[in-house]
Amino acid sequence: MTTVGIRALKAHLSQHLRRVQAGERVQVTDRGKVIAEIGPPGGVEAVPGLPEWLKEMARKGQATLPSRPKRTRYAFPARRLLKSGTARELIDAERHEDWQDD
């Protein structure tokens, strides 16, 4: 979490807003005392299923939450099983070898 004074915030507002857009939170101080916090819309409360202790850590800046929602897992296509011995036969053919089973 970034901490910035009011004067520096005014002078570099675009830079700090880009940080917020990227998911970071910015604390605004006045004479060393935190008076405000700027963060992405929704904040901690918008993330469903988080334990309360993790939400509290995120509010204090001790943890960073994901900026994107969790995606569904990729569905892998069904595996095609090859006949027994196929790989060995292909390797033997490429090496021009002829193995004999013992």
C-alpha positions in Angstrom: 0.0 0.0 0.0 1.3 3.4 -1.0 1.1 6.4 1.4 1.1 9.9 -0.1 0.6 13.4 1.2 -2.2 15.7 -0.1 0.2 17.9 -2.0 2.0 15.0 -3.7 -1.4 13.4 -4.5 -2.6 16.6 -6.2 0.7 17.0 -8.1 0.7 13.3 -9.3 -3.0 12.4 -9.3 -2.9 10.5 -12.6 0.0 8.3 -11.5 -1.7 7.4 -8.3 -5.0 6.7 -10.0 -3.3 4.3 -12.4 -2.0 2.4 -9.3 -5.5 2.3 -7.9 -6.8 1.1 -11.3 -4.2 -1.8 -11.2 -5.7 -2.9 -7.8 -3.5 -1.1 -5.3 -4.8 1.0 -2.4 -3.4 4.5 -1.7 -3.5 6.1 1.7 -3.7 9.9 1.8 -2.1 11.7 4.7 -2.3 15.2 6.1 0.7 16.2 8.2 1.6 12.5 8.6 -1.9 11.4 9.7 -3.9 9.1 7.4 -7.1 10.8 6.5 -8.3 8.8 3.5 -7.8 5.7 1.5 -8.3 5.4 -2.2 -9.0 1.9 -3.7 -10.7 0.1 -6.6 -14.5 0.1 -6.6 -16.1 -2.5 -4.4 -13.1 -3.1 -2.3 -12.9 -6.0 0.1 -16.6 -6.4 0.6 -17.1 -7.1 -3.1 -15.1 -10.3 -3.0 -17.4 -13.1 -2.0 -16.4 -16.0 0.3 -13.4 -14.3 2.0 -12.9 -15.0 5.7 -13.3 -12.0 7.9 -9.7 -12.1 9.1 -8.4 -11.9 5.5 -10.8 -8.9 4.8 -9.4 -7.2 7.9 -5.8 -7.8 6.7 -6.6 -6.4 3.3 -8.2 -3.3 4.9 -5.0 -2.7 6.9 -2.8 -3.2 3.8 -1.2 -6.4 5.2 -2.6 -8.6 2.3 -3.3 -8.0 -1.3 -6.4 -9.5 -2.8 -6.7 -10.7 -6.4 -7.7 -8.0 -8.8 -9.6 -10.3 -11.1 -12.4 -12.7 -10.3 -11.5 -16.3 -10.1 -11.9 -18.0 -13.4 -13.4 -21.4 -14.0 -10.9 -24.1 -14.5 -9.9 -25.1 -18.0 -11.7 -28.3 -19.1 -9.1 -30.6 -20.5 -10.1 -32.7 -23.5 -10.5 -36.5 -22.9 -7.3 -38.4 -23.3 -7.0 -40.7 -26.2 -5.4 -44.0 -25.1 -3.1 -45.6 -27.5 -2.8 -49.3 -28.0 -0.3 -51.1 -25.9 3.2 -51.0 -27.3 2.5 -48.2 -29.8 5.2 -45.8 -28.4 7.8 -48.6 -28.5 6.9 -49.5 -32.0 7.2 -45.8 -33.2 10.6 -45.4 -31.4 11.9 -48.7 -32.9 10.8 -47.7 -36.4 12.5 -44.3 -36.1 15.7 -45.9 -34.8 15.5 -48.7 -37.3 15.7 -51.2 -34.5 13.9 -54.4 -34.1 13.4 -55.5 -30.6 12.4 -59.0 -29.7 10.4 -59.6 -26.6 12.1 -62.0 -24.1 
